[in-house]
């Protein structure tokens, strides 16, 4: 067997360079497991190490339709073998289901958006009428298995929604589940993303939503046009080329903030140690939590001014788990080097 190391399970190599640099800076041996294809010998023992799954709910949008199923198989194999796994099977199932996220958050006492899950498309138009009590009030749609703001659109009337469902523009969710959700108006045009590593607060990010795009993510590799004016964002986003960064550290949200403390307890209860959790402060005084991202990325503009580095915090955390699990082996390898 090889020297113990951290293995990173994922499917998008464009997201990996900042993490690879952080592991190198922290002196933690790391190796990618790119689950776009491959094989495992079910009769063999997994290589010694700590395994970190950061499989994305949006992997199917990059032509990797089966990577989530591959990850389910690999995580089950690792867990049965007793290997340390961060972001294990239970976390993957949360990552790929906003229905599951909504239920856990609501059950833990968080304020969450009013939401209806619709299975298939034939009842969508009637479900929207039930959801709005037949009124032309704003609401949004999103895909249950999302990421990148998949399927997120604002509608101001039922006629507008009907036309969309019947049009070639209609986006069929990969799992067939469309969410209808109340439209929330932010007190100011930003949302907040709170980053946790090892279950502890790292920093909070203020994401400017004034440009209005839903299809956003914080990594440089996710840059997309700002396309929906006036909308409220689903996830932290990337700025358009040449524009100022939409991201900044939100210094007033610290580890002592009551919502951060509540989220810390929630993540511990759910055995989630690495995540970015998003919330919005609305015009009517609500603090609405609406997304848990368990394969969180970090924005370079924020990293330059943040009090701590997200990727390096991850490298230190996983390196600590590696030392705890394999200290004699890693110490011996270091001596031989």
Steps between C-alpha positions, in 0.01 A plus 500: 500500500609857436592764756182639664375823345186704451293385204263755347200348324347728236418537130603853402876554462451873438408544867805318636807727450434734800456195722812331366699817574362510855596139571848564366536812715396304809726205417211253484530222239197498272374306201192547281245230429323630191170314481414547136591137429717226653458189711539360851588146602225418749713224647795728571570731790495872421836676515573643847406863538227752570239527225320828438199493270411828332275362231282773353124492449558671165739236361249398234528847343863425414420175321559287811146367536603193696768643729260524794420129464870419473556696820224313682674173412846622602386653828317182596816298430715737705258515792461123516879473511513745792703768322461856636259680265414871510182585314382139506189332363259693720655832392486408131127429528452845654709667229283360221160578655368843591190322631719324755679826588170682546364227727808487722525878531130538580517215750790673675297819543646719224281737304485351149317609184148364450552226243303241303670208326335397172570158352496499122371778277137418426372647827739799516251761381231387743754478782598863436137604530469318830829647621395861423130455588431586138653847536753669274772538760874450448641154560808309387580153374815300555620146442510265797837366387660831428815695546593796280143630531362225278140562401474813713265750339269773622139518382264791564181346366343160449462569128875564476568172679255307279671632188839394634389146589355458150802648323823343368684705766361284781788336689423144602663422838741209489304322777158619382437714810425871462471724805254789518621750757391831643681801359693679774597865488833577662524795738809599304620350170725228640492156650743352754693178473654360818798269457578218744800266506542226756163609632640842595427845358761628253343821365181643354472631145279787387383430145368798307183395315417834343596373153242230545628174353388169647762289321790573729775326693805645675781332308683672215416201280129575540492847348171557315309800366271695733166438329199552726469861607348565840489140614617367834791256468495135591872452556811716523620596159778602276528844350496570130830567327639842588234571762575557870484196723155413627661354812641642819560384855204580724687598814190557713408131479737317732513170686303668781206590275186315626417357157860382452486326838170336404646386168810363672282284726288390205802392295642309796168319548496407131870394501588757232846645554563698178222717358389842387154596624303788348242729654314817413377788714161607366312828502259359760779414744542128429834319494422229244741208457458341158804305384768263631794455265715206605752531214563865571736708284680818602519831319851636435401860574373400844801280571731798451341694787347230720631445855567136410527295183221256421713258294789507746258446790378190317855377438590545869178332614537198273872484573415482869260212436770325299752535781249377757408193295846406371754679720750213525494442123521868405772564756700207366459620144618847599808354669584295191465809279 
